Amino acid sequence: MSVSVLGEVERGNRLPSEPVVERMATVLNISKQDFIS
């Protein structure tokens, strides 16, 4: 995932797909719930 896409997700301009949420939560070692809240 590019930094620009990650920034869009962070600002709320783009919603990540479920597989992306799962992968990011795994990489960051956090729960999916922590990631999306």
Sequence and secondary structure as in RCSB ss.txt:
>XXXX:A:sequence
MSVSVLGEVERGNRLPSEPVVERMATVLNISKQDFIS
>XXXX:A:secstr
  HHHHHHHHHTSS   HHHHHHHHHHHT  HHHHH 
